[in-house]
Amino acid sequence: MNPIGMSLCTAFSASEKIGDGNIRDVAVKVKEYLKHHPQASVLIFDNQSSQQIEIDLRGSIEAV
């Protein structure tokens, strides 16, 4: 199993792919996306298990 931060995942808003890669990079992409699309719903999935991942996006990008 990958250590925290090394898990690979993919983020979507409706049918639009926001980004993929390690969870830290995807979290930053989602945070930037939501800055420009504040009403969007975003889902993030683990690439290996397909399970949904929850990320606390409150605060600055550095805090995320």
mmCIF file as gemmi writes it, N, C-alpha and C atoms, coordinates in Angstrom:
data_model
loop_
_atom_site.group_PDB
_atom_site.id
_atom_site.type_symbol
_atom_site.label_atom_id
_atom_site.label_alt_id
_atom_site.label_comp_id
_atom_site.label_asym_id
_atom_site.label_entity_id
_atom_site.label_seq_id
_atom_site.pdbx_PDB_ins_code
_atom_site.Cartn_x
_atom_site.Cartn_y
_atom_site.Cartn_z
_atom_site.occupancy
_atom_site.B_iso_or_equiv
_atom_site.pdbx_formal_charge
_atom_site.auth_seq_id
_atom_site.auth_asym_id
_atom_site.pdbx_PDB_model_num
ATOM 1 N N . MET Axp A 1 ? 0.844 -1.177 0 1 0 ? 1 A 1
ATOM 2 C CA . MET Axp A 1 ? 0 0 0 1 0 ? 1 A 1
ATOM 3 C C . MET Axp A 1 ? 0.889 1.239 0 1 0 ? 1 A 1
ATOM 4 N N . ASN Axp A 2 ? 0.446 2.27 -0.699 1 0 ? 2 A 1
ATOM 5 C CA . ASN Axp A 2 ? 1.204 3.512 -0.774 1 0 ? 2 A 1
ATOM 6 C C . ASN Axp A 2 ? 1.068 4.305 0.509 1 0 ? 2 A 1
ATOM 7 N N . PRO Axp A 3 ? 2.15 4.983 0.938 1 0 ? 3 A 1
ATOM 8 C CA . PRO Axp A 3 ? 2.026 5.863 2.102 1 0 ? 3 A 1
ATOM 9 C C . PRO Axp A 3 ? 1.11 7.042 1.79 1 0 ? 3 A 1
ATOM 10 N N . ILE Axp A 4 ? 0.599 7.703 2.836 1 0 ? 4 A 1
ATOM 11 C CA . ILE Axp A 4 ? -0.253 8.876 2.646 1 0 ? 4 A 1
ATOM 12 C C . ILE Axp A 4 ? 0.496 9.874 1.779 1 0 ? 4 A 1
ATOM 13 N N . GLY Axp A 5 ? -0.217 10.458 0.83 1 0 ? 5 A 1
ATOM 14 C CA . GLY Axp A 5 ? 0.398 11.437 -0.061 1 0 ? 5 A 1
ATOM 15 C C . GLY Axp A 5 ? 0.946 10.816 -1.32 1 0 ? 5 A 1
ATOM 16 N N . MET Axp A 6 ? 1.116 9.488 -1.329 1 0 ? 6 A 1
ATOM 17 C CA . MET Axp A 6 ? 1.649 8.829 -2.509 1 0 ? 6 A 1
ATOM 18 C C . MET Axp A 6 ? 0.561 8.056 -3.254 1 0 ? 6 A 1
ATOM 19 N N . SER Axp A 7 ? -0.637 7.972 -2.68 1 0 ? 7 A 1
ATOM 20 C CA . SER Axp A 7 ? -1.741 7.288 -3.339 1 0 ? 7 A 1
ATOM 21 C C . SER Axp A 7 ? -2.096 8.021 -4.623 1 0 ? 7 A 1
ATOM 22 N N . LEU Axp A 8 ? -2.401 7.272 -5.65 1 0 ? 8 A 1
ATOM 23 C CA . LEU Axp A 8 ? -2.807 7.868 -6.912 1 0 ? 8 A 1
ATOM 24 C C . LEU Axp A 8 ? -4.318 7.954 -6.957 1 0 ? 8 A 1
ATOM 25 N N . CYS Axp A 9 ? -4.814 9.079 -7.443 1 0 ? 9 A 1
ATOM 26 C CA . CYS Axp A 9 ? -6.249 9.287 -7.478 1 0 ? 9 A 1
ATOM 27 C C . CYS Axp A 9 ? -6.615 10.155 -8.679 1 0 ? 9 A 1
ATOM 28 N N . THR Axp A 10 ? -7.927 10.253 -8.924 1 0 ? 10 A 1
ATOM 29 C CA . THR Axp A 10 ? -8.461 11.062 -10.016 1 0 ? 10 A 1
ATOM 30 C C . THR Axp A 10 ? -9.658 11.824 -9.491 1 0 ? 10 A 1
ATOM 31 N N . ALA Axp A 11 ? -9.758 13.114 -9.892 1 0 ? 11 A 1
ATOM 32 C CA . ALA Axp A 11 ? -10.854 13.973 -9.46 1 0 ? 11 A 1
ATOM 33 C C . ALA Axp A 11 ? -11.724 14.354 -10.645 1 0 ? 11 A 1
ATOM 34 N N . PHE Axp A 12 ? -13.04 14.38 -10.405 1 0 ? 12 A 1
ATOM 35 C CA . PHE Axp A 12 ? -14.018 14.727 -11.427 1 0 ? 12 A 1
ATOM 36 C C . PHE Axp A 12 ? -15.012 15.741 -10.879 1 0 ? 12 A 1
ATOM 37 N N . SER Axp A 13 ? -15.52 16.579 -11.773 1 0 ? 13 A 1
ATOM 38 C CA . SER Axp A 13 ? -16.681 17.413 -11.502 1 0 ? 13 A 1
ATOM 39 C C . SER Axp A 13 ? -17.648 17.119 -12.628 1 0 ? 13 A 1
ATOM 40 N N . ALA Axp A 14 ? -18.763 16.462 -12.296 1 0 ? 14 A 1
ATOM 41 C CA . ALA Axp A 14 ? -19.697 15.931 -13.304 1 0 ? 14 A 1
ATOM 42 C C . ALA Axp A 14 ? -18.883 15.023 -14.226 1 0 ? 14 A 1
ATOM 43 N N . SER Axp A 15 ? -18.886 15.282 -15.533 1 0 ? 15 A 1
ATOM 44 C CA . SER Axp A 15 ? -18.135 14.425 -16.456 1 0 ? 15 A 1
ATOM 45 C C . SER Axp A 15 ? -16.764 15.001 -16.793 1 0 ? 15 A 1
ATOM 46 N N . GLU Axp A 16 ? -16.38 16.106 -16.152 1 0 ? 16 A 1
ATOM 47 C CA . GLU Axp A 16 ? -15.092 16.75 -16.424 1 0 ? 16 A 1
ATOM 48 C C . GLU Axp A 16 ? -14.018 16.213 -15.482 1 0 ? 16 A 1
ATOM 49 N N . LYS Axp A 17 ? -12.933 15.738 -16.062 1 0 ? 17 A 1
ATOM 50 C CA . LYS Axp A 17 ? -11.799 15.289 -15.262 1 0 ? 17 A 1
ATOM 51 C C . LYS Axp A 17 ? -10.993 16.522 -14.851 1 0 ? 17 A 1
ATOM 52 N N . ILE Axp A 18 ? -10.814 16.699 -13.558 1 0 ? 18 A 1
ATOM 53 C CA . ILE Axp A 18 ? -10.075 17.849 -13.043 1 0 ? 18 A 1
ATOM 54 C C . ILE Axp A 18 ? -8.588 17.555 -12.998 1 0 ? 18 A 1
ATOM 55 N N . GLY Axp A 19 ? -8.231 16.362 -12.613 1 0 ? 19 A 1
ATOM 56 C CA . GLY Axp A 19 ? -6.821 16.008 -12.544 1 0 ? 19 A 1
ATOM 57 C C . GLY Axp A 19 ? -6.625 14.619 -11.993 1 0 ? 19 A 1
ATOM 58 N N . ASP Axp A 20 ? -5.404 14.135 -12.169 1 0 ? 20 A 1
ATOM 59 C CA . ASP Axp A 20 ? -5.044 12.84 -11.599 1 0 ? 20 A 1
ATOM 60 C C . ASP Axp A 20 ? -3.58 12.871 -11.211 1 0 ? 20 A 1
ATOM 61 N N . GLY Axp A 21 ? -3.208 11.936 -10.362 1 0 ? 21 A 1
ATOM 62 C CA . GLY Axp A 21 ? -1.838 11.863 -9.87 1 0 ? 21 A 1
ATOM 63 C C . GLY Axp A 21 ? -1.85 11.566 -8.392 1 0 ? 21 A 1
ATOM 64 N N . ASN Axp A 22 ? -0.763 11.985 -7.7 1 0 ? 22 A 1
ATOM 65 C CA . ASN Axp A 22 ? -0.737 11.708 -6.263 1 0 ? 22 A 1
ATOM 66 C C . ASN Axp A 22 ? -1.742 12.606 -5.565 1 0 ? 22 A 1
ATOM 67 N N . ILE Axp A 23 ? -2.17 12.18 -4.42 1 0 ? 23 A 1
ATOM 68 C CA . ILE Axp A 23 ? -3.283 12.835 -3.728 1 0 ? 23 A 1
ATOM 69 C C . ILE Axp A 23 ? -2.978 14.298 -3.395 1 0 ? 23 A 1
ATOM 70 N N . ARG Axp A 24 ? -1.751 14.614 -3.1 1 0 ? 24 A 1
ATOM 71 C CA . ARG Axp A 24 ? -1.395 16.002 -2.792 1 0 ? 24 A 1
ATOM 72 C C . ARG Axp A 24 ? -1.565 16.897 -4.011 1 0 ? 24 A 1
ATOM 73 N N . ASP Axp A 25 ? -1.075 16.444 -5.167 1 0 ? 25 A 1
ATOM 74 C CA . ASP Axp A 25 ? -1.209 17.237 -6.397 1 0 ? 25 A 1
ATOM 75 C C . ASP Axp A 25 ? -2.666 17.396 -6.796 1 0 ? 25 A 1
ATOM 76 N N . VAL Axp A 26 ? -3.444 16.341 -6.661 1 0 ? 26 A 1
ATOM 77 C CA . VAL Axp A 26 ? -4.86 16.395 -7.014 1 0 ? 26 A 1
ATOM 78 C C . VAL Axp A 26 ? -5.604 17.335 -6.063 1 0 ? 26 A 1
ATOM 79 N N . ALA Axp A 27 ? -5.263 17.322 -4.801 1 0 ? 27 A 1
ATOM 80 C CA . ALA Axp A 27 ? -5.902 18.227 -3.841 1 0 ? 27 A 1
ATOM 81 C C . ALA Axp A 27 ? -5.669 19.685 -4.234 1 0 ? 27 A 1
ATOM 82 N N . VAL Axp A 28 ? -4.469 20.012 -4.674 1 0 ? 28 A 1
ATOM 83 C CA . VAL Axp A 28 ? -4.167 21.379 -5.115 1 0 ? 28 A 1
ATOM 84 C C . VAL Axp A 28 ? -4.974 21.72 -6.365 1 0 ? 28 A 1
ATOM 85 N N . LYS Axp A 29 ? -5.059 20.789 -7.308 1 0 ? 29 A 1
ATOM 86 C CA . LYS Axp A 29 ? -5.841 21.029 -8.536 1 0 ? 29 A 1
ATOM 87 C C . LYS Axp A 29 ? -7.315 21.248 -8.208 1 0 ? 29 A 1
ATOM 88 N N . VAL Axp A 30 ? -7.844 20.452 -7.288 1 0 ? 30 A 1
ATOM 89 C CA . VAL Axp A 30 ? -9.249 20.599 -6.898 1 0 ? 30 A 1
ATOM 90 C C . VAL Axp A 30 ? -9.466 21.943 -6.211 1 0 ? 30 A 1
ATOM 91 N N . LYS Axp A 31 ? -8.559 22.312 -5.33 1 0 ? 31 A 1
ATOM 92 C CA . LYS Axp A 31 ? -8.669 23.595 -4.624 1 0 ? 31 A 1
ATOM 93 C C . LYS Axp A 31 ? -8.682 24.752 -5.634 1 0 ? 31 A 1
ATOM 94 N N . GLU Axp A 32 ? -7.815 24.72 -6.618 1 0 ? 32 A 1
ATOM 95 C CA . GLU Axp A 32 ? -7.767 25.759 -7.654 1 0 ? 32 A 1
ATOM 96 C C . GLU Axp A 32 ? -9.048 25.735 -8.49 1 0 ? 32 A 1
ATOM 97 N N . TYR Axp A 33 ? -9.517 24.562 -8.828 1 0 ? 33 A 1
ATOM 98 C CA . TYR Axp A 33 ? -10.743 24.426 -9.616 1 0 ? 33 A 1
ATOM 99 C C . TYR Axp A 33 ? -11.927 25.047 -8.875 1 0 ? 33 A 1
ATOM 100 N N . LEU Axp A 34 ? -12.034 24.751 -7.586 1 0 ? 34 A 1
ATOM 101 C CA . LEU Axp A 34 ? -13.152 25.261 -6.801 1 0 ? 34 A 1
ATOM 102 C C . LEU Axp A 34 ? -13.081 26.772 -6.591 1 0 ? 34 A 1
ATOM 103 N N . LYS Axp A 35 ? -11.884 27.324 -6.68 1 0 ? 35 A 1
ATOM 104 C CA . LYS Axp A 35 ? -11.75 28.783 -6.589 1 0 ? 35 A 1
ATOM 105 C C . LYS Axp A 35 ? -12.477 29.443 -7.758 1 0 ? 35 A 1
ATOM 106 N N . HIS Axp A 36 ? -12.43 28.812 -8.931 1 0 ? 36 A 1
ATOM 107 C CA . HIS Axp A 36 ? -13.054 29.355 -10.135 1 0 ? 36 A 1
ATOM 108 C C . HIS Axp A 36 ? -14.461 28.818 -10.378 1 0 ? 36 A 1
ATOM 109 N N . HIS Axp A 37 ? -14.827 27.736 -9.71 1 0 ? 37 A 1
ATOM 110 C CA . HIS Axp A 37 ? -16.14 27.097 -9.85 1 0 ? 37 A 1
ATOM 111 C C . HIS Axp A 37 ? -16.683 26.765 -8.453 1 0 ? 37 A 1
ATOM 112 N N . PRO Axp A 38 ? -17.012 27.789 -7.66 1 0 ? 38 A 1
ATOM 113 C CA . PRO Axp A 38 ? -17.364 27.545 -6.255 1 0 ? 38 A 1
ATOM 114 C C . PRO Axp A 38 ? -18.62 26.7 -6.035 1 0 ? 38 A 1
ATOM 115 N N . GLN Axp A 39 ? -19.487 26.602 -7.01 1 0 ? 39 A 1
ATOM 116 C CA . GLN Axp A 39 ? -20.72 25.823 -6.857 1 0 ? 39 A 1
ATOM 117 C C . GLN Axp A 39 ? -20.56 24.373 -7.34 1 0 ? 39 A 1
ATOM 118 N N . ALA Axp A 40 ? -19.389 24.028 -7.831 1 0 ? 40 A 1
ATOM 119 C CA . ALA Axp A 40 ? -19.164 22.697 -8.399 1 0 ? 40 A 1
ATOM 120 C C . ALA Axp A 40 ? -19.13 21.621 -7.304 1 0 ? 40 A 1
ATOM 121 N N . SER Axp A 41 ? -19.545 20.436 -7.673 1 0 ? 41 A 1
ATOM 122 C CA . SER Axp A 41 ? -19.393 19.253 -6.824 1 0 ? 41 A 1
ATOM 123 C C . SER Axp A 41 ? -18.231 18.446 -7.379 1 0 ? 41 A 1
ATOM 124 N N . VAL Axp A 42 ? -17.325 18.07 -6.524 1 0 ? 42 A 1
ATOM 125 C CA . VAL Axp A 42 ? -16.129 17.349 -6.946 1 0 ? 42 A 1
ATOM 126 C C . VAL Axp A 42 ? -16.065 16.01 -6.227 1 0 ? 42 A 1
ATOM 127 N N . LEU Axp A 43 ? -15.766 14.973 -6.971 1 0 ? 43 A 1
ATOM 128 C CA . LEU Axp A 43 ? -15.545 13.645 -6.401 1 0 ? 43 A 1
ATOM 129 C C . LEU Axp A 43 ? -14.12 13.213 -6.716 1 0 ? 43 A 1
ATOM 130 N N . ILE Axp A 44 ? -13.459 12.626 -5.726 1 0 ? 44 A 1
ATOM 131 C CA . ILE Axp A 44 ? -12.09 12.14 -5.891 1 0 ? 44 A 1
ATOM 132 C C . ILE Axp A 44 ? -12.105 10.648 -5.599 1 0 ? 44 A 1
ATOM 133 N N . PHE Axp A 45 ? -11.488 9.883 -6.508 1 0 ? 45 A 1
ATOM 134 C CA . PHE Axp A 45 ? -11.477 8.429 -6.38 1 0 ? 45 A 1
ATOM 135 C C . PHE Axp A 45 ? -10.05 7.898 -6.337 1 0 ? 45 A 1
ATOM 136 N N . ASP Axp A 46 ? -9.828 6.895 -5.491 1 0 ? 46 A 1
ATOM 137 C CA . ASP Axp A 46 ? -8.571 6.17 -5.444 1 0 ? 46 A 1
ATOM 138 C C . ASP Axp A 46 ? -8.46 5.356 -6.734 1 0 ? 46 A 1
ATOM 139 N N . ASN Axp A 47 ? -7.35 5.479 -7.445 1 0 ? 47 A 1
ATOM 140 C CA . ASN Axp A 47 ? -7.2 4.786 -8.725 1 0 ? 47 A 1
ATOM 141 C C . ASN Axp A 47 ? -7.121 3.272 -8.576 1 0 ? 47 A 1
ATOM 142 N N . GLN Axp A 48 ? -6.616 2.793 -7.458 1 0 ? 48 A 1
ATOM 143 C CA . GLN Axp A 48 ? -6.473 1.348 -7.286 1 0 ? 48 A 1
ATOM 144 C C . GLN Axp A 48 ? -7.771 0.688 -6.843 1 0 ? 48 A 1
ATOM 145 N N . SER Axp A 49 ? -8.441 1.267 -5.853 1 0 ? 49 A 1
ATOM 146 C CA . SER Axp A 49 ? -9.626 0.622 -5.286 1 0 ? 49 A 1
ATOM 147 C C . SER Axp A 49 ? -10.944 1.178 -5.832 1 0 ? 49 A 1
ATOM 148 N N . SER Axp A 50 ? -10.894 2.335 -6.488 1 0 ? 50 A 1
ATOM 149 C CA . SER Axp A 50 ? -12.076 3.051 -6.985 1 0 ? 50 A 1
ATOM 150 C C . SER Axp A 50 ? -12.945 3.61 -5.862 1 0 ? 50 A 1
ATOM 151 N N . GLN Axp A 51 ? -12.475 3.54 -4.638 1 0 ? 51 A 1
ATOM 152 C CA . GLN Axp A 51 ? -13.226 4.095 -3.519 1 0 ? 51 A 1
ATOM 153 C C . GLN Axp A 51 ? -13.1 5.609 -3.515 1 0 ? 51 A 1
ATOM 154 N N . GLN Axp A 52 ? -14.161 6.261 -3.064 1 0 ? 52 A 1
ATOM 155 C CA . GLN Axp A 52 ? -14.163 7.709 -2.982 1 0 ? 52 A 1
ATOM 156 C C . GLN Axp A 52 ? -13.245 8.156 -1.843 1 0 ? 52 A 1
ATOM 157 N N . ILE Axp A 53 ? -12.518 9.253 -2.082 1 0 ? 53 A 1
ATOM 158 C CA . ILE Axp A 53 ? -11.614 9.82 -1.089 1 0 ? 53 A 1
ATOM 159 C C . ILE Axp A 53 ? -12.171 11.167 -0.656 1 0 ? 53 A 1
ATOM 160 N N . GLU Axp A 54 ? -12.164 11.414 0.64 1 0 ? 54 A 1
ATOM 161 C CA . GLU Axp A 54 ? -12.587 12.714 1.155 1 0 ? 54 A 1
ATOM 162 C C . GLU Axp A 54 ? -11.354 13.499 1.579 1 0 ? 54 A 1
ATOM 163 N N . ILE Axp A 55 ? -11.293 14.763 1.154 1 0 ? 55 A 1
ATOM 164 C CA . ILE Axp A 55 ? -10.18 15.635 1.489 1 0 ? 55 A 1
ATOM 165 C C . ILE Axp A 55 ? -10.754 16.913 2.094 1 0 ? 55 A 1
ATOM 166 N N . ASP Axp A 56 ? -10.19 17.355 3.185 1 0 ? 56 A 1
ATOM 167 C CA . ASP Axp A 56 ? -10.606 18.611 3.802 1 0 ? 56 A 1
ATOM 168 C C . ASP Axp A 56 ? -9.92 19.74 3.041 1 0 ? 56 A 1
ATOM 169 N N . LEU Axp A 57 ? -10.695 20.513 2.293 1 0 ? 57 A 1
ATOM 170 C CA . LEU Axp A 57 ? -10.152 21.571 1.452 1 0 ? 57 A 1
ATOM 171 C C . LEU Axp A 57 ? -10.228 22.947 2.096 1 0 ? 57 A 1
ATOM 172 N N . ARG Axp A 58 ? -10.55 22.994 3.37 1 0 ? 58 A 1
ATOM 173 C CA . ARG Axp A 58 ? -10.615 24.282 4.063 1 0 ? 58 A 1
ATOM 174 C C . ARG Axp A 58 ? -9.217 24.854 4.242 1 0 ? 58 A 1
ATOM 175 N N . GLY Axp A 59 ? -9.127 26.165 4.205 1 0 ? 59 A 1
ATOM 176 C CA . GLY Axp A 59 ? -7.851 26.829 4.44 1 0 ? 59 A 1
ATOM 177 C C . GLY Axp A 59 ? -7.068 27.049 3.156 1 0 ? 59 A 1
ATOM 178 N N . SER Axp A 60 ? -5.819 27.399 3.32 1 0 ? 60 A 1
ATOM 179 C CA . SER Axp A 60 ? -4.943 27.706 2.189 1 0 ? 60 A 1
ATOM 180 C C . SER Axp A 60 ? -4.52 26.428 1.467 1 0 ? 60 A 1
ATOM 181 N N . ILE Axp A 61 ? -3.924 26.612 0.3 1 0 ? 61 A 1
ATOM 182 C CA . ILE Axp A 61 ? -3.406 25.462 -0.443 1 0 ? 61 A 1
ATOM 183 C C . ILE Axp A 61 ? -2.341 24.751 0.377 1 0 ? 61 A 1
ATOM 184 N N . GLU Axp A 62 ? -1.506 25.508 1.078 1 0 ? 62 A 1
ATOM 185 C CA . GLU Axp A 62 ? -0.458 24.907 1.912 1 0 ? 62 A 1
ATOM 186 C C . GLU Axp A 62 ? -1.062 24.062 3.031 1 0 ? 62 A 1
ATOM 187 N N . ALA Axp A 63 ? -2.207 24.519 3.568 1 0 ? 63 A 1
ATOM 188 C CA . ALA Axp A 63 ? -2.848 23.773 4.652 1 0 ? 63 A 1
ATOM 189 C C . ALA Axp A 63 ? -3.493 22.49 4.153 1 0 ? 63 A 1
ATOM 190 N N . VAL Axp A 64 ? -3.961 22.526 2.926 1 0 ? 64 A 1
ATOM 191 C CA . VAL Axp A 64 ? -4.6 21.344 2.345 1 0 ? 64 A 1
ATOM 192 C C . VAL Axp A 64 ? -3.547 20.283 2.141 1 0 ? 64 A 1
